[in-house]
Amino acid sequence: MILTMLSSIGSRVSAQAIVVAIGLMICGARAARAGSLPPDQFDHSLASIDSARPSEEPFGLSTTALPESPVQEKWTVVEHDIAADMKIVTLCRSDRARCPSAPALRFLSIIDSARGREGLARLGEINRSINLAIRPMSDLIQYHVEDLWSSPLATLAAGAGDCEDYAIAKFVALREAGVAPDDLRLVIMRNTLSGEDHAVVAARFEGHWRLLDNRYLVMLEDVQIRRYHPIFVIDEHEVRRFADPPIVKANKLAVAGPSSQGPGIAADRASF
């Protein structure tokens, strides 16, 4: 199912609801209203983490570098594409009248709108604008491959993408809008019921990590997420793997039995 373009201003609220609802089908999540989160998405395994204290990484978990992994390979490719995008964006910023790229102009418009806001309003502007600029569509339907990470201009040119395409576009837009790179992360989470993976952006504001999700207009804190646990995190330097939350780790050991060598989430399972 694909959302058609809605042109009238009076249809925007309905469009937001439809975009969010369809977005849930792309990365394997449940349906929800725009700007709301189902009660069963709140995570009791992370609720023990004190939400009042700042955390160095999203979810307050330690991480381990993954210099060689399928996730790192994908990120290296898309980083190269992002660098090419930014050359076009820089050119268009200096002379918009002669800009050769309509997606670059649209991206600049989103960035400029966010730059005019402060704090959470800036994060919310990027989240909303990117969510509404892209139609949810799986890589299998769009590119006939299982998993392809696209740069922001490629995604805007196509007008469609899946969860990691939304997340990559937001990650770059936030950075260009003035959010410090140290306060930005791409996060890959796994649904603990279905085993499906989902990508979001985490942005830190006043010591707390907010998640920008293509499925919702509301931005929840990391400690409010339920039925997902984080697997990988990407910053401006590298891909890292999260340690398991205590409850998830205990459950894995209980299922595996005493002979288990510890958690075994394989990097090559990150396809979404």
N, C-alpha and C positions, 0 to 999 in steps of 0.2 A: 504494500500500500504506500503510495507516495502523495505527499501534500502538494496540491496545486497552488500557484501564486494567488494571493488575495490582494486585490488592489485598493479596495475602499478602506478609508480610515475606520469606519464603523465596524469592520470585520477583524480588527487587530486583536481584540481580546479573544475572540473565537480562534483566531489563527494561533495565538500563543498556546491555548489549551490543546489544539490539535498537534502542533509541533512537539510539545512535551509528551503527549500520549504516544505519538508514533515513535519518538525517540526511545521510548522504553522497549520497543520491539527490536531495535537495532542491536543493542548490546545486552540483551537477555534479561532485562529487569521487568518489574511489574508495572502496570498502568497506574498513573497518579494524575491529579489535577495540577495545572500550572501553579507554581508558587506554594505547593503543599508537599508534605512528605508523609507517606503512610506510616501509621504508628509502629508497624513491625519492622521499620528500618532503623530504629534506634538500637544501639549496640550495647548490651549489658556487659559483654566481655571487655569493652573499653571504658565502661562507665566508672570503673574503679580508679581510672586515671583522673586526677584532680583537674577539672576544666578551668579552675581559676588560676592555674600556674602556667607561665610560658613554657613552650617546649621547643627544643632545638630542631627537631624534625617532626613532621606530621605524625599524629597518633602517639607521640612520646616514646617511640620505639627506637632501639639501636639499629644500625644498618651495616651491611658489609658490601664492599665494592665488588662489582662484577665486570672486570675489564674485558672478558671474553665471554659473550653470551649472545643468543639470538636477539635479545632486547637491545643490547649495545650495538649490534650490527644494524638494526633498524634505525636506531637513533642517530648513528653516524651518517647514514644515508640521508635522513631527513634534515639533519643539521646542514649538510651541504646544500640541500634545496632551499632551506631557510636563508642561508647566506646569499644565494642567488636572488631570492625574493627581495631581500633588504636592499640590494643594489638598485632594483627597480623602484622600490618604495622611496629610497633616497632621491633618485632622479625625479620622480613625480612630486615629491615634496618641494623640490626647488623650483619646479615649473609645471604646475598642474595643468595648465592650458595645453601643454605639449606632451602630457603623459600618454604613453602608448598602451597603457594597461588599465582597463575598466576595473578589474579586481583590485588593483593597487589603489585606485582612487577610493573605492568602497572601503578598503582596509584603513586607509588614511582617515576617512570620515569617522569610522568607529573609534580609532585611536584619538582623534581630535576631540570627539564628544566626551570621551573618558577623561582626557586631560583637563577638561573644564570642570571636573568634579574632584572631590577630596574623599579620602578615607574609604569607608565601605561603599559609598556611592560610586566611587570610581570602579571598584571591583564589580559591583552590581550592574553598572552600565556595560562593561565588557561582557559579562555573563549573559545579559539579556540580548545585547546586540548580536553576538555570535550565535546564540541559540536560535534567533529569528532569521538570521542570514543564511542558514544552512538547512537543507532538508535531510532528515535522517534516512540513510540508505546504507546497506551493508556493502562491504567490498566485493562480496561474491556477485551481487547484482550489478554493482557499478563497474567493477574492473575485471570480473570473472576470475578472481583469485581469492584465496581465503583471508589474506591479511595484507594490507598495504597502508603505510603511513604517508600522509600527504602534507605538503607545506601549506601555509595559509592561503597563498594566492592560487594554488592549484585547487584547493577546496572551494574557495569563493568563485573561481571560474567555473567549476563543475556545479556549484550551488547545492552540493550534497556531500554527505560523508557519514562516517560512523563515529563512535564515541571518541576514539583517539584523534580523529581529524578535528573535532570540536576543541578538544583539549589542547592540541598543538597550536591552533589558531589563537586561543585565549592566552596561552603561555607567552607567545610572541607579542600579542597585542598589549598585554599587561606590562611587559618589559618596555615596549615602545611608549606606553602611556605614562611611564615614570615610576613604576613599581620596581624596587630594588631587586636585582637578580637573586640575592640571598634570601629574599622573601617569597620566592616562587619555586614550585615543584610540580612536575608531572607525576601523578600517582596511578599505579595500576592495582586495582583491588579485585579480590575474588569473592563471588557469592558463595557463602558457606553451605547453601542448600543445593544450588544447581551446579556449582563448580565453574560457572561462566565468569569471565573477566570483564572488567569495566574500567575505563580511563577517565580521570578527572584532573582538574588543576587545583592545587592547594596554594592559597595565598595567605601570607601572614600579615595580620593587622593587629597592632597593640599586643603583640605576644601570643596571639591565638590564630590557629590555622583555620581558614574558611575554605570549603570545597565548592568549586564552580563546576556544576554538573549539567550536561546537555539535557537531562531529563526534568530539571527543576529550575525555576526562577529564584527560589529562596536559596541562600547560601548557609548551610549548616556548618557548625564546627566539627572538626575531625572526631571528637569524642562522642558525638551524637549519632554516629553511623552504626547501624545494626545489620546483621546478616551479611556483612562484608568484612573481610580482613585484608589489610594492605599487603601486597606482595613485592612490588618494585617501586622505587622512587628515582626520578631523574631531575638533576639540577643542571646548572650551566656547565658543570665540569664532567659529570659521569653518571652512569647508571649504578644504583645500589639496590641491594635486597634487604627488605625489612626482616628483623627478627619476629618470630611469632608472638602475638599477645599471649599472656600466661594461660588463659583458659583454652585457647586454640591449641597451644602446645601440649597441654595436659590431655586434651581430647585425642590428639594424634597418638600420643604415647599409649593411651588406654586402648585405642583400637589396634595399634600395631603390636602391643604386647611387650614383654620384657626384652625381647631380642632386637627391638628396634634400635637403629643407630641414630635416631633423631629425625626431625622433620625433613621431608624430601620433596619440596615443591620444585619441579624442574623448570628451568628458565624457558625451555622450548614449549611450554604450555601457554605462554602469553600470546594468545591470538584472540582478537576480539573485534 
